[in-house]
Amino acid sequence: MVFDRPIIIQKINEDNETWQDYLPYHCRLNKAGYSESQNGGAIKSKAKLAFEVRYCPPLEDIFLNTQLYRIVYKNNNYNIIDYDDFMFKHKTIKLIGESY
């Protein structure tokens, strides 16, 4: 497995509501979905990407607090909407990110 795509996982500072770099990382990337919606005459599209990273203990903080974290990839921000540690084996973590 090649983890060759650089990403930055950011955490929101709850005191002043600014995003701060939490963990620079490398991942494998795969498309997880795509959706379009129309709201008030404007078409809004969202891409879902699956970011697969090697396990490390700081990632466990994301498990129950996905709303506090986001992924930055190629200057685009992705809300983390799912965290998957397959069978809790702590080998790789799949983070599903949705663009906004």
SULKAZI-V470245 format. One record per run of one state. SS is the DSSP state (alpha for helix, beta for strand, coil for the rest). FROM is the first residue (numbers start at 0). TO is the last residue. If there is no record, write none. Layout:
# SULKAZI-V470245
ss=SS from=FROM to=TO
ss=SS from=FROM to=TO
This chain:
# SULKAZI-V470245
ss=coil from=0 to=3
ss=beta from=4 to=12
ss=coil from=13 to=16
ss=beta from=17 to=38
ss=coil from=39 to=40
ss=beta from=41 to=53
ss=coil from=54 to=55
ss=alpha from=56 to=61
ss=coil from=62 to=64
ss=alpha from=65 to=67
ss=beta from=68 to=72
ss=coil from=73 to=74
ss=beta from=75 to=84
ss=alpha from=85 to=87
ss=coil from=88 to=90
ss=beta from=91 to=98
ss=coil from=99 to=99
